[in-house]
Amino acid sequence: MEGERSNGMIKLDKWGYPINTSSDDCISAINSYYHQILEYGRKRSVILEAVHHDQNCVLANILAAHLLSATDPSKVPFHLNSAKSQLQHATSYEKAVFEVVSYLLSKDRDDDVAVDLHFKLLRQFPRDLVSLKRAQILCFYMARPDISLDLAEQVLPHNQEESYIYGLLAFPLLELDRMVDAEEAARKGLEIYKYDLWSQHNLCHVLQYKCQFKEATEFMEECSLSWSCSSFMYTHNWWHVALCYLDGHSPLSKVLEIYDNRIWKELQRSDAVSAEVYLNALALLLRLDVRGQMDAVEDRLELLADCVTDQSVWHVEWHLDLLILWALAKTNRLKIAENLLNAKKLRLSSMSMKKQQSMHKGIKLAEAVYEYGRSNYKRALELLTPNFDANNCKIIGASGEQIDVFNEVWYIVLLNSGQVLKAIEEIEKRIEKTEGIPFLWRLLERGYRLAARKDATVISEKARNLEAAYFEQSV
């Protein structure tokens, strides 16, 4: 590192790592970008200001290329080439980040190799939490929380006083059902910095898992005053709150108020990213559909379905595409839905064999969700098979909480297809894990009644007791 300082053009970034630039403004913009990434901020484009202040800065250019790969891909080659042309003047840290990000941007990348490169980078530069975040996002779309946890634990000893590390540690822990450890990590992050949005979000996950819905809503609504974050994170956090109201048997009006004023209303912002809003809006409406509440939201779904016929929001996220397929099928826009499904299959066929194999379950789930949307339960069941478990489909880019609804879809499909005993078996297994959700008991009651079981009244009583307990909490 001493050699890197010799030309007098070296400045240190937030992590204390050397960057070859003579511009204080460039370093300031890079540090602001770090903050925006870790806070899910709305101003991640600040990295373009770093390039403006020093067009030869390798780190500024490669980070700009990564940002633009999602927002304006046509500009990626310019920044990638700018970084590459100055690579001989870059510091070892900049070269390491360039190696990782340029590989991520390559057409034929292998995600396993990309993860290995991040491990290598973080061994040498363990304070770089933005690279850790980037690697964890990659792991999320690989459905590998185990690797995500390994990455966080690798750098933890070097970041003991940094609040963000604990949120980055908590998420893979909760995805691995290590809820006690996840809660401890999230609370540790909030002790250091109570406005750490990712720790807030992860603690809410834990409280939901524990069916502590009242605590979750009170905690998140108090935190919401500080949510000046991206469209996705803002609406996603409110989605969590809405689910807590829904699963905690609160009045439907509370759920719809969040949908209207906290999720849908986000689209009125000039800096809103519509696809990010649609994801959380659709995810909430699907939950309401599964719970038999579609009559109350039919007009909202029609309006949303009109929006997602816009193909510019297709293929942004596999998870979003599945939700769009359901919405289009549910609102009888079958031809458009078929176009999207066929486009997904075509894109899948152009992927590497390794990627095709990993996404096979994703495409089957997409087909099943389409059939469920058009009430073709028999075909949906054939696609899902009797051994379906949505947790095996996280490759679509969904957390455990997000993926759960597809298990609930499966329960409905089983019941509506006459597979009552199988439905009862699966719902009972779910209740063993999460016994505090009245909806699941009502679903089990339905199964018992269809099976003409005399103890259906016992199940009904358990559901009523839960509902009454939640009602008392809300008074």
VEXROBA-795983 format. One record per residue (C-alpha): x, y, z; residue in one letter. Coordinates in steps of 0.25 Angstrom, whole numbers, plus 5000, padded with zeros to 4 digits. Layout:
BEGIN
XYZA;...
This chain:
BEGIN
500050005000M;501250095003E;501650084988G;500250124984E;500350254992R;501650304985S;501050384973N;500250474983G;498950444975M;498450344986I;497250374995K;496550285005L;495150245004D;494150215015K;494750075018W;496150135018G;496550075005Y;497350154995P;496750214982I;497550274971N;496950414970T;497350554973S;495950594975S;495350614988D;493950624982D;494150494975C;494450424988I;493250494995S;492350444984A;492850304985I;492650305000N;491250354998S;490950244988Y;491450144999Y;490450205008H;489250194998Q;489550054995I;489550015010L;488350095013E;487550055000Y;487550204997G;486850274985R;488150344981K;489050234976R;489350314964S;490250394972V;491350304967I;491250374953L;491650504961E;492950434965A;493250404950V;492950554947H;493950594957H;495050504952D;494750434939Q;495950354940N;495650294954C;495550134952V;494750114964L;493750224960A;493550164946N;493450024950I;492350054961L;491650144951A;491650024941A;491049934951H;489950034954L;489650064940L;489549914936S;488149914943A;487750054939T;488350094926D;489149974920P;489450054907S;490450134916K;491150024922V;492250004911P;492750144912F;492950134927H;493549994927L;494550034916N;494850164923S;495250084936A;495949974927K;496850084920S;497350144934Q;497550004941L;499050014940Q;498950134949H;497950074959A;498250034973T;498149884977S;496749914983Y;496249974971E;496749864962K;496149754972A;494749824970V;494949844955F;495249694954E;493949654962V;493049754955V;493549744941S;493249594942Y;491849614948L;491649694935L;492149594926S;491149524917K;491449384920D;491749394935R;491649274944D;491049314958D;491949214965D;493149284960V;492649424963A;492449384977V;493849324978D;494349454973L;493649524984H;494149434995F;495549464989K;495349614989L;494749615003L;495949535009R;496849645004Q;495849765007F;494949715018P;494449855022R;493749875008D;492349855012L;491749894999V;492449784992S;491949695003L;490549745000K;490749724985R;491149574988A;489949554997Q;489049604986I;489649504977L;489549394987C;488049434989F;487749404974Y;488549274975M;487649234987A;488949214995R;488749275008P;489849185014D;490849245005I;490349385008S;490549355023L;491949305021D;492349435014L;491749515025A;492449435036E;493749445028Q;493749595030V;493049615043L;494349615052P;494849735044H;493549815045N;493049795060Q;492749935062E;492049955049E;490549955050S;490249905035Y;491049775037I;489949725047Y;488849745037G;489649675026L;489849565036L;488449555041A;487749535027F;488449405023P;488249355038L;486749365037L;486749305023E;487349185029L;486349185040D;487349225051R;486349325057M;486949335070V;488349375064D;487649465054A;486949545064E;488149565073E;488949615060A;487849705056A;487649765070R;489149785071K;489149865058G;488049955064L;488749975077E;489950035069I;489050115059Y;487550105061K;487250155047Y;487950045040D;486850005031L;487349865027W;487349825042S;485949885044Q;485449805032H;486149675038N;485549695052L;484249705046C;484449575038H;484749505052V;483549565059L;482649515047Q;483249375048Y;482949375063K;481549425060C;481749545069Q;480949635059F;480549745069K;482049765073E;482449765058A;481449865053T;481749965065E;483249945063F;483149965048M;482150085048E;483050155058E;484250125049C;483550175037S;483750325040L;485250305035S;484950225023W;485450315012S;485850195004C;485750134990S;484350104984S;484549954986F;485049965001M;483950065005Y;482849984999T;483449855003H;483549895018N;482049945017W;481749805010W;482249745023H;481449835032V;480149795023A;480449645025L;480549665040C;479249725040Y;478649615031L;479249495038D;478949565051G;477449565048H;477349715048S;476249785040P;476349785025L;476349935025S;477649945031K;478249855020V;477649935009L;478050065015E;479450025014I;479249975000Y;478650104996D;479450205003N;480850135005R;480950044993I;480150094982W;480350244985K;481850224983E;481650224968L;481250374969Q;482750404973R;483550454962S;484750374966D;483850244968A;484350114961V;483050054956S;483449914955A;483949914970E;482549964974V;481849864965Y;482549744972L;482049784986N;480649824981A;480449694974L;481049614985A;480049674995L;478849654986L;479249504983L;479149484998R;477749544999L;477349464987D;477849334994V;477049375007R;475749394999G;475749544999Q;475849574984M;474449634984D;474949754993A;476149774983V;475649744970E;475749884965D;477149904970R;477549774963L;476949824950E;477649954950L;478949884954L;478849784943A;478649894933D;480049944937C;480749814936V;480349794922T;481449894919D;482649804915Q;483649894920S;483449834934V;483549694929W;484849614931H;485349704942V;485149604953E;484649454952W;483849474964H;483149594958L;482849524945D;482149414953L;481249514960L;480949584947I;480549444941L;479649424952W;479049564951A;478849554936L;478249414937A;477349454949K;476749574941T;476549494928N;477749554920R;478049414916L;478749454903K;479649554909I;479949454920A;480349344910E;481249444903N;481949464916L;482049314919L;482549284905N;483649394906A;484049334919K;484249204913K;484949264901L;485949334910R;486149204918L;486549134906S;487649234903S;488349214916M;489449124919S;489048984922M;489549004937K;488549124938K;487449054931Q;487548934941Q;487549034953S;486349114948M;485448984944H;484648994957K;484449144954G;483849124941I;482949014946K;482449104957L;482249214947A;481349114938E;480549074951A;480349214956V;479749244942Y;478849124943E;478449164957Y;478049304953G;477149244942R;476549144952S;477049024945N;477448954958Y;477548814952K;478648864943R;479348944953A;479448824962L;480048744951E;481148854949L;481348864964L;481348714967T;480948654980P;482248674986N;482348824984F;483048914994D;483149064990A;484449074998N;485148994987N;484749114978C;485549224984K;486349234972I;485249324966I;485849434976G;484949424988A;485149415003S;484549315011G;483449415015E;483149445000Q;483149304996I;482149255006D;480949304998V;481249204987F;481149094998N;479749155001E;479449144987V;479749004987W;478848974998Y;477749044991I;478048964978V;478048834986L;476748864993L;476048904980N;476548784973S;476048684983G;477348654989Q;476848675003V;477648575011L;478948635005K;478448775007A;478248745022I;479548675023E;480348795017E;479548905025I;479748825038E;481248825035K;481148975033R;480449005046I;481448925054E;482449025049K;481549145050T;480349125059E;479949265061G;479249305048I;477749285048P;477649275033F;478449145033L;477449085044W;476249135036R;476849065024L;477148935032L;475648945037E;475248945022R;476048825019G;475448755032Y;474048785028R;474348735013L;474848605019A;473648595028A;474448595041R;473748605054K;474848685060D;474648805050A;473948875061T;475248865070V;476048935059I;474949035057S;475049065072E;476549085071K;476349185060A;475349265068R;476149265080N;477349325072L;476449425065E;475849475078A;477249485084A;477749575073Y;476449655074F;476749685089E;478149725085Q;477649825075S;476649895084V;
